[in-house]
Amino acid sequence: MGPGVDVTIIGGGITGLGVALEATRWGFHTVLCEREKIGAGTSANSLRIIHGGFRYLQHFNVKRVIESAREQRYWLKETPQFIKPLPCLAPLTKSGLGSAVPIRAAAALYGTILKALGSPLDSPRVLSRKESEQRCPALVGQVPHGALYWQDAILEDPAGFVRFLSEKIVEAGGELREDTAVHGLSRINGHWQVNFPAGALDSQVVVDACGVSRREVLQISDPAGGALDMDSKLACVAINLEFDFQIDATVAIGRRSPSGRLFFAVPRGKHMAIGTWYYPKSQTLSDKTEEDCFLAELRLAFCNNNLVRERVCSVDRGALPMKRVGDHGPVLYGRHQINESNGLVQVMSTKYTTFRLVGIEAMRAARAALRVALS
């Protein structure tokens, strides 16, 4: 058995990196194990928006709005070399929650939150039809009721951001192990034994940040019966399509399809990515069939016949935990889930923006076990 450590993190996606950042900040001897490359997999296949949670106001979830806006502000200020403001537009509807009056009220509340948090972003506002078309010529004739303008943030260099976070972890004394598959966990004499093909590691606390792959990679043995088995049987595939052209080079555009699905077209260099389409991982339809369905909905949502397979230059694909399948596809968890038992912390998250907050809460969950171990 190898030398003991305070915290072992299994899974080197953005969630695992967030936990490692916090664990090293607390001064714990930390090892992160990733079976492939750090920051690969689902974390490398996001739409790259670091969003401030404006849309959560439609469910009156102010707490989640504040969490998202606070984390967005943090990274905008800490890493302006990677994360930058992203202007966004979404057409308004004639009536309902998406019409001018309720949107103005929501925009005023959101602007107040941004100001209180010290965010550098513009407060959202409602634009007239003429203002909307001037801001985004691609919307000419498509915004009869005007549009909502707001700013989110965009991660322009995901690989560089992962390197930056990795360097921070190593500088603080953490250890990152790529190409290191963990095959199982065993609870022995009050600590966890992390098992590898060529040996084992003794750890006081283990953070399982494997996401939906945990059932494929982890076998957990705890004679005390306290180990968790966080349900990740329900999983969905999330895809974004990158096209070889742009609808607009400077602004992200949100549109709803006739079926009610919300999509965003986001500039990506000289290209454009549109997402996100979700479908159950267990279903029998092929990935190609789902991509064709996605493309058909996109053409309707954006009124653009160029959104065809021949213009797709890459497909981002990742796997996320889901609650159930709803009328418009998979329903994701609204907020990250964190459970702890006997020093095993299991984490599920579907959102990039709040990865640092996930790390903070995961370490708070592990605090009692670490206090006992280190006393």
C-alpha positions in Angstrom: 0.0 0.0 0.0 1.2 3.5 -0.9 1.6 6.4 1.5 -1.5 7.8 3.1 -3.1 11.1 2.0 -5.8 13.2 3.4 -8.1 13.5 0.3 -8.3 11.4 -2.8 -10.4 12.7 -5.7 -11.6 10.3 -8.3 -12.4 12.0 -11.6 -10.5 14.8 -13.3 -13.3 16.7 -14.9 -14.1 20.3 -13.9 -15.9 19.1 -10.8 -12.9 17.1 -9.6 -10.7 20.1 -10.3 -13.0 22.3 -8.2 -12.8 19.9 -5.3 -9.0 19.7 -5.6 -8.7 23.4 -5.6 -10.6 23.7 -2.4 -8.9 20.7 -0.7 -5.4 22.2 -1.4 -6.6 25.6 -0.2 -7.5 24.0 3.1 -3.9 22.6 3.2 -4.9 18.9 2.8 -2.5 16.4 1.2 -4.6 15.9 -2.0 -4.3 13.4 -4.9 -6.6 13.6 -7.9 -6.9 10.5 -10.1 -8.2 10.6 -13.7 -8.4 7.5 -15.9 -7.8 9.5 -19.0 -6.7 13.2 -19.3 -7.5 16.0 -16.9 -10.4 18.1 -18.2 -11.3 15.7 -20.9 -14.7 14.0 -21.4 -17.9 15.8 -20.7 -16.0 18.9 -19.3 -14.4 19.4 -22.6 -17.7 19.2 -24.5 -19.7 22.0 -23.0 -21.2 25.0 -24.7 -18.6 27.1 -22.8 -21.1 29.6 -21.4 -20.3 30.6 -17.8 -23.9 31.8 -17.2 -25.1 33.9 -14.3 -28.4 32.2 -13.8 -30.8 34.8 -15.3 -33.1 32.1 -16.5 -33.6 30.7 -13.0 -35.7 33.8 -12.2 -38.6 32.2 -14.2 -38.8 29.7 -11.4 -38.3 32.4 -8.7 -35.1 30.5 -7.6 -33.3 33.7 -6.4 -30.8 31.6 -4.3 -29.5 29.8 -7.4 -29.4 33.0 -9.4 -27.1 34.6 -6.7 -24.9 31.5 -6.6 -24.4 31.5 -10.3 -23.9 35.2 -10.6 -21.4 35.2 -7.8 -19.3 32.4 -9.3 -19.5 34.1 -12.7 -18.2 37.3 -11.2 -15.4 35.5 -9.4 -14.1 33.9 -12.6 -14.5 37.0 -14.7 -12.3 38.9 -12.3 -9.8 36.1 -11.5 -9.3 34.8 -15.0 -10.0 37.5 -17.6 -7.5 35.9 -19.9 -9.8 32.9 -20.3 -13.4 34.1 -19.4 -14.8 37.1 -21.1 -18.2 38.9 -21.3 -20.7 37.5 -23.9 -23.5 39.7 -25.2 -26.7 37.7 -25.7 -30.1 38.3 -27.3 -33.3 36.4 -27.1 -36.5 37.5 -28.9 -39.5 38.3 -26.7 -43.0 36.8 -27.1 -46.2 38.7 -27.5 -47.6 37.5 -24.2 -46.7 35.3 -21.2 -43.5 35.1 -19.1 -41.4 35.8 -22.2 -43.1 39.1 -23.0 -41.9 42.6 -22.3 -43.5 43.4 -19.0 -42.4 40.4 -17.0 -39.0 40.4 -18.7 -38.4 44.0 -17.7 -39.3 43.1 -14.1 -36.9 40.2 -14.1 -34.2 42.3 -15.8 -34.5 44.9 -13.1 -34.1 42.3 -10.3 -31.2 40.6 -12.0 -29.5 43.9 -12.6 -29.8 44.7 -8.9 -28.2 41.3 -8.0 -25.3 41.9 -10.4 -24.7 45.4 -9.0 -24.8 44.1 -5.4 -22.3 41.4 -6.2 -20.0 43.8 -7.9 -20.3 42.1 -11.3 -18.5 43.8 -14.2 -21.3 42.8 -16.6 -24.0 45.1 -18.0 -27.5 44.9 -16.5 -30.0 43.3 -18.9 -32.6 45.4 -20.7 -35.4 45.1 -23.2 -34.6 46.3 -26.8 -37.2 47.5 -29.3 -37.6 45.7 -32.6 -35.4 48.3 -34.3 -32.7 48.2 -31.6 -32.7 44.4 -31.7 -32.3 44.3 -35.5 -29.5 46.9 -35.4 -27.7 44.9 -32.8 -28.0 41.6 -34.7 -28.9 41.9 -38.4 -29.6 38.1 -38.5 -32.8 38.8 -36.5 -34.3 41.2 -39.0 -37.9 40.3 -39.4 -37.8 37.8 -36.5 -38.2 40.1 -33.4 -41.6 41.8 -33.8 -41.9 42.2 -30.0 -38.3 43.2 -29.4 -35.6 41.2 -27.6 -34.0 40.8 -24.3 -30.3 41.9 -24.2 -28.0 40.7 -21.4 -24.5 39.6 -20.8 -23.2 36.2 -19.8 -19.7 35.0 -20.0 -17.8 32.7 -22.4 -14.9 30.4 -21.7 -12.7 31.1 -24.8 -9.9 28.7 -24.0 -11.1 25.6 -22.2 -7.7 23.7 -22.5 -5.8 26.8 -21.2 -8.3 27.2 -18.3 -7.8 23.5 -17.3 -4.0 24.0 -17.4 -4.3 27.1 -15.2 -6.4 25.3 -12.6 -4.1 22.3 -12.7 -1.1 24.5 -12.1 -2.8 26.2 -9.1 -3.5 22.8 -7.6 0.1 21.6 -8.0 1.5 24.9 -6.7 -0.6 24.4 -3.5 0.9 20.9 -3.0 -1.7 18.8 -4.8 -0.9 15.8 -7.0 -2.6 15.2 -10.3 -2.4 11.6 -11.7 -3.6 11.2 -15.3 -4.1 7.8 -17.0 -4.8 6.4 -13.5 -7.9 4.2 -13.3 -9.4 3.5 -9.9 -11.0 0.1 -9.8 -12.5 0.1 -6.4 -12.7 1.4 -2.8 -12.5 -0.6 0.4 -13.2 0.6 3.9 -10.5 -0.7 6.2 -9.8 0.2 9.8 -11.4 3.6 9.6 -9.9 4.8 6.3 -10.4 4.2 2.6 -8.2 2.0 0.5 -8.2 3.3 -3.1 -7.4 0.4 -5.4 -5.4 0.6 -8.7 -4.4 -2.2 -11.0 -0.8 -1.9 -9.7 -1.4 -1.1 -6.1 -3.4 0.9 -3.6 -3.5 4.3 -1.8 -4.5 4.9 1.8 -6.8 7.9 2.1 -8.8 9.4 5.0 -11.4 10.9 2.7 -12.4 10.0 -0.9 -14.4 12.3 -3.1 -16.2 10.5 -6.0 -16.4 13.0 -8.8 -16.9 10.3 -11.6 -20.3 11.6 -12.6 -22.5 9.1 -14.5 -19.5 6.8 -15.1 -19.2 5.9 -11.4 -21.1 2.6 -11.8 -18.7 1.6 -14.6 -15.5 2.3 -12.7 -16.1 2.0 -9.0 -16.7 -1.0 -6.8 -17.3 0.1 -3.2 -16.9 -2.2 -0.2 -17.8 -0.9 3.3 -18.3 -3.5 6.0 -20.0 -0.8 8.1 -22.7 -0.4 5.5 -22.4 3.3 5.4 -21.0 3.8 1.9 -23.2 5.6 -0.5 -24.4 4.5 -3.9 -25.6 7.7 -5.4 -28.0 6.8 -8.2 -26.5 7.6 -11.5 -28.4 4.9 -13.5 -30.4 7.7 -15.1 -28.1 9.4 -17.5 -28.4 11.4 -20.7 -26.2 12.4 -23.6 -25.7 16.1 -24.2 -24.6 17.3 -27.6 -23.6 20.6 -29.1 -23.0 21.0 -32.9 -20.3 23.2 -34.2 -20.9 24.7 -37.6 -18.5 26.2 -40.2 -20.2 29.5 -40.3 -21.8 32.1 -37.9 -25.2 33.5 -37.6 -23.6 36.5 -35.8 -19.9 37.0 -34.9 -20.4 39.0 -31.7 -23.5 38.0 -29.9 -25.1 34.7 -28.7 -28.7 34.2 -29.7 -31.3 32.2 -27.8 -34.2 30.8 -29.7 -37.0 28.4 -28.9 -38.2 25.8 -31.3 -41.9 25.1 -31.9 -41.7 22.2 -29.5 -40.5 24.5 -26.7 -36.8 23.5 -26.6 -34.4 26.4 -25.9 -31.2 26.6 -27.9 -28.3 29.0 -28.0 -26.1 29.9 -30.9 -22.7 30.9 -29.6 -19.7 32.4 -31.6 -16.7 30.1 -31.4 -13.7 31.6 -33.2 -14.7 31.8 -36.9 -17.3 29.1 -36.3 -20.5 28.8 -34.2 -21.7 26.2 -31.7 -25.4 25.6 -31.0 -26.6 23.6 -28.1 -27.8 21.8 -26.2 -29.7 18.7 -27.2 -30.3 16.0 -24.6 -31.4 12.4 -25.0 -31.5 9.4 -22.7 -28.3 7.4 -22.7 -30.3 4.1 -22.6 -32.5 4.7 -25.6 -32.3 2.6 -28.7 -32.1 5.5 -31.3 -28.6 6.0 -32.8 -26.5 9.1 -32.2 -26.9 10.0 -35.9 -30.6 9.9 -35.6 -30.6 12.2 -32.6 -28.3 14.6 -34.4 -30.7 14.6 -37.4 -33.6 15.4 -35.0 -31.5 18.2 -33.4 -30.7 19.7 -36.8 -34.4 19.7 -37.8 -35.4 21.5 -34.7 -32.6 24.0 -35.1 -33.7 24.9 -38.6 -37.2 25.7 -37.3 -35.9 27.6 -34.2 -33.4 29.8 -36.1 -35.3 30.0 -39.4 -32.0 29.0 -41.1 -31.8 26.4 -43.8 -28.0 26.3 -43.6 -28.2 24.3 -40.4 -27.6 21.0 -42.1 -25.2 18.1 -41.5 -22.9 19.2 -44.3 -22.1 22.4 -42.4 -21.3 20.6 -39.1 -17.6 20.5 -38.5 -17.6 18.8 -35.0 -19.9 17.4 -32.4 -19.4 18.0 -28.7 -20.8 15.0 -26.7 -20.9 14.4 -23.0 -22.9 12.4 -20.4 -24.9 14.0 -17.6 -27.0 12.7 -14.7 -30.8 13.3 -15.1 -33.9 13.0 -12.9 -36.3 11.7 -15.5 -37.5 12.1 -19.1 -40.0 14.9 -19.5 -42.2 16.2 -22.3 -39.2 18.0 -23.9 -36.6 15.4 -23.2 -34.4 14.7 -20.2 -34.9 16.7 -17.0 -31.6 17.5 -15.4 -30.9 18.1 -11.7 -31.5 21.7 -10.8 -28.6 21.9 -8.5 -25.5 19.8 -7.7 -26.0 16.9 -5.3 -23.5 16.1 -2.6 -23.7 13.2 -0.1 -21.3 12.0 2.5 -20.9 8.8 4.6 -17.8 7.5 6.5 -15.5 9.9 4.7 -16.8 9.1 1.2 -18.2 12.1 -0.5 -20.2 11.6 -3.7 -20.9 14.5 -6.0 -23.2 14.9 -9.0 -23.2 18.1 -11.0 -24.6 19.2 -14.4 -23.3 22.8 -14.5 -19.8 24.2 -15.3 -20.3 27.7 -13.7 -20.5 26.6 -10.1 -17.6 24.0 -10.1 -15.7 26.0 -7.4 -18.8 26.1 -5.2 -19.2 22.3 -5.6 -15.6 22.0 -4.3 -16.3 24.2 -1.3 -19.5 22.3 -0.4 -17.8 18.9 -0.9 -15.0 19.8 1.5 -17.5 21.1 4.0 -19.2 17.7 3.8 -15.9 16.0 4.4 -14.8 18.3 7.2 -16.1 16.1 10.1 -14.3 12.9 8.8 -11.0 14.9 8.3 -11.2 16.4 11.7 -11.5 12.9 13.3 -8.7 11.6 11.1 -6.3 14.5 11.8 -7.0 15.0 15.5 
